[in-house]
Amino acid sequence: MREPQIDYAAVFRALPGMVALLTPDLVYADANDDFLRLSGRTREQLLGRYIFDVFPDNPNDPAATGMRDVKASMLRAVATGERDTMALQRYDVEDPQRPGHWQERYWSPVNAPVLDSGGQVVLIVHRVEEVTELIRARGGAGDDSRARVLEAELYTRARELQEVNERLRQAHAREREVALALQAAMLPAPSPLPHHRAAVRYRPAIGALNVCGDWYDLVELPGDSLAVAVGDVVGHGLAAACVMGQLRSALSAATRVANGPAQALKALGLYARFVEGAESTTVVTTFIDWNSHTITYSCAGHPPPALLHPDGTVTFLDQATDPPLDARSEAVPRPEARAPFFDGATLALYTDGLVERRHEDIDTGLARLADSLTRHRQADPESLADAILKDLLPATGATDDTALVVIRL
């Protein structure tokens, strides 16, 4: 049976209620018929114009905050890639037939992002429902005083809700700054290493919540060996940063006395049982031996490291995968595997923020990583790390932390 051919442009124009499309720069790209009719603007007066050039705040009202609030909501939708529903807004509109005359209006706005296949916001769906007449009608016929009281009550409550939300956002932003500073203090800077080069990157999530659970570590071992680990704590903010610091330090210590990565992860799992918030942490650790040209690795529920061979092929080290930390009631040995490498190969360890996307299979993200490694295989580790982040992370920022370690073998 043939699928029906739908004219989505015609559907958009006919949508009931006011709906407009804006670019991430808040410029009108389109508006449906109801938006044009109820706003009193023509298509020519909207398209290609910045929203607040068309609808500025009422200059006669020094307390007007409609422009500020709507702008903040739209920019949140662009930054987070998530829908933002606003509280009731008073946003006066200039009468297009009587310049200088402003009409008191009340609106219930919702801003929803439209994402492309890479997760980047390309449009904002701006839907507004005018509730001015509803507020006034609630007072009943001839009962203007009751209507004005109800109108003021609704507007006051909506403003209070908006202010509470803004205070919460500011508190989250402060916590985010403290957590990021704490995390930066605890993560090691890569020092020059004798026979190889390393590049590390950490990119915090764009939101105030999903930050500070990722970590990396590089530990020089006896002989010509190096241990490299990457982990991800479930949680966010200061709590996740503190747990991350404890686990990173514990694994770093265990690595120095363990006879391999599996034993190091087993010790870390035992320690994690006594750290609140450490459950379900994922981590992968690799022991690189330049004498034998082998990588020994063990993985606790973490995405597999990627080994880029000199010929451009990529192998994912996924033969020693086990559940995350503290996922079992009893401690059992962790699996361990080995992979050979040739001089000039590259090893990349990363957290899931690099490859996982909503509504997308993880294999798609791994394929993107492999393709990026292959295309940029001639680059030095620093340039390669930057290229990988540019290829895989959305231009508007990721919604999850990302840690990345690149080692030229």
Long-range contacts (C-beta under 8 A, 24 or more apart in sequence): 17-127, 17-129, 18-127, 18-128, 18-129, 18-130, 19-125, 19-126, 19-127, 20-46, 20-125, 20-126, 20-128, 21-114, 21-123, 21-124, 21-125, 21-126, 22-51, 22-74, 22-123, 22-124, 22-126, 23-122, 23-123, 23-124, 24-78, 24-121, 24-122, 24-123, 24-124, 24-396, 25-50, 26-50, 26-51, 26-52, 26-71, 26-74, 26-75, 26-124, 27-51, 28-54, 29-123, 35-128, 38-130, 39-93, 40-93, 40-95, 40-96, 40-97, 41-96, 45-96, 51-126, 55-91, 55-93, 56-94, 57-91, 57-92, 58-92, 58-94, 58-102, 60-102, 61-92, 61-102, 64-90, 64-91, 64-92, 66-90, 66-91, 66-92, 66-107, 67-91, 69-162, 70-109, 70-111, 73-109, 73-111, 74-111, 74-124, 74-126, 76-111, 77-111, 77-112, 77-113, 77-121, 77-124, 78-113, 78-121, 78-124, 78-396, 79-206, 79-207, 79-396, 79-397, 80-113, 80-206, 80-207, 80-399, 81-113, 81-115, 81-119, 81-121, 81-394, 81-396, 81-399, 82-113, 82-399, 83-110, 83-111, 83-112, 83-113, 84-110, 84-111, 84-112, 85-109, 85-110, 86-110, 86-111, 86-162, 87-158, 87-159, 87-161, 87-162, 87-165, 88-131, 88-154, 88-155, 88-157, 88-158, 89-158, 90-155, 104-132, 105-130, 105-132, 106-130, 106-131, 106-132, 106-135, 106-151, 106-154, 106-155, 107-131, 107-132, 118-394, 119-357, 119-358, 119-394, 120-394, 120-395, 120-396, 121-396, 169-208, 172-208, 172-209, 172-237, 173-208, 175-208, 175-237, 175-238, 176-204, 176-208, 176-209, 176-211, 176-212, 176-237, 178-238, 179-211, 179-212, 179-237, 179-238, 179-240, 179-241, 180-204, 180-211, 180-212, 180-241, 182-212, 182-238, 182-241, 182-242, 182-245, 183-212, 183-215, 183-241, 183-244, 183-245, 186-215, 186-241, 186-244, 186-245, 186-248, 186-249, 187-215, 187-216, 187-248, 188-216, 188-217, 188-218, 190-218, 193-218, 193-220, 193-226, 194-224, 195-224, 195-290, 196-226, 196-290, 196-407, 196-408, 196-409, 197-380, 197-381, 197-407, 197-408, 198-228, 198-381, 198-405, 198-406, 198-407, 198-408, 199-381, 199-382, 199-384, 199-385, 199-405, 199-406, 200-385, 200-403, 200-404, 200-405, 200-406, 201-385, 201-386, 201-389, 201-402, 201-403, 201-404, 201-405, 202-401, 202-402, 202-403, 202-404, 203-353, 203-389, 203-393, 203-398, 203-401, 203-402, 203-403, 204-401, 205-353, 205-397, 205-398, 205-399, 205-400, 205-401, 206-396, 206-397, 206-398, 206-399, 207-399, 209-236, 209-237, 210-236, 210-399, 210-400, 210-401, 211-236, 211-237, 211-240, 211-401, 212-236, 212-237, 212-238, 212-240, 212-241, 212-244, 212-401, 213-240, 213-241, 213-243, 213-244, 213-401, 214-244, 214-351, 214-353, 214-401, 214-402, 214-403, 215-244, 215-245, 215-247, 215-248, 215-403, 216-349, 216-403, 216-404, 216-405, 217-248, 217-251, 217-252, 217-255, 218-405, 219-252, 219-255, 219-256, 221-255, 221-256, 221-287, 223-289, 223-291, 224-289, 224-290, 224-291, 225-287, 225-288, 225-289, 225-290, 225-291, 226-287, 226-288, 226-407, 227-255, 227-261, 227-264, 227-285, 227-286, 227-287, 227-288, 228-285, 228-286, 228-288, 228-347, 228-349, 228-405, 228-407, 229-255, 229-283, 229-284, 229-285, 229-286, 229-349, 230-283, 230-284, 230-302, 230-349, 230-350, 230-351, 230-403, 230-405, 231-281, 231-282, 231-283, 231-284, 231-302, 231-351, 232-281, 232-282, 232-283, 232-302, 232-351, 232-352, 232-401, 232-403, 233-277, 233-278, 233-281, 234-277, 234-279, 234-280, 234-281, 235-277, 239-277, 240-277, 242-277, 243-275, 243-276, 243-277, 243-278, 243-281, 246-275, 246-278, 247-271, 247-272, 247-275, 247-278, 247-281, 247-283, 247-325, 251-283, 251-285, 255-285, 260-287, 260-296, 260-298, 260-336, 261-285, 261-286, 261-287, 261-296, 261-297, 261-298, 261-334, 261-336, 262-298, 262-320, 262-333, 262-334, 262-335, 262-336, 263-334, 264-298, 265-298, 265-300, 265-322, 265-325, 265-334, 266-331, 266-333, 266-334, 268-300, 268-325, 269-300, 269-325, 269-326, 269-331, 269-334, 270-331, 272-325, 272-326, 273-326, 278-325, 278-326, 279-324, 279-325, 279-326, 279-327, 280-324, 280-325, 280-326, 280-327, 281-324, 281-325, 281-326, 282-324, 282-325, 282-352, 283-324, 283-325, 284-349, 286-317, 286-347, 286-349, 288-347, 288-407, 288-409, 290-409, 293-340, 293-341, 293-342, 293-343, 294-338, 294-339, 294-340, 294-341, 295-338, 295-339, 295-340, 295-341, 295-347, 296-336, 296-337, 296-338, 297-336, 297-337, 297-338, 297-339, 298-322, 298-334, 298-335, 298-336, 298-337, 300-324, 300-325, 300-334, 301-325, 301-327, 302-351, 302-352, 303-350, 303-351, 303-352, 303-354, 303-355, 303-356, 303-362, 303-366, 304-366, 305-347, 305-348, 305-349, 305-350, 306-347, 306-348, 306-350, 306-366, 306-369, 306-370, 306-373, 307-339, 307-341, 307-345, 307-346, 307-347, 307-348, 308-345, 308-346, 308-347, 308-348, 308-373, 308-374, 308-377, 309-341, 309-342, 309-345, 310-342, 310-343, 310-344, 310-345, 310-377, 312-374, 312-377, 313-374, 314-369, 314-370, 314-373, 314-374, 315-339, 316-366, 316-370, 341-409, 342-409, 343-409, 344-408, 344-409, 345-408, 345-409, 346-373, 346-377, 346-381, 346-384, 346-406, 346-407, 346-408, 346-409, 347-406, 347-407, 347-409, 348-373, 348-388, 348-404, 348-405, 348-406, 348-407, 349-404, 349-405, 350-402, 350-403, 350-404, 350-405, 351-400, 351-401, 351-402, 351-403, 351-404, 352-400, 353-393, 353-398, 353-400, 353-401, 353-402, 353-403, 354-388, 354-389, 354-392, 354-393, 354-402, 354-404, 355-392, 356-400, 365-392, 368-392, 380-408, 381-406, 381-407, 381-408
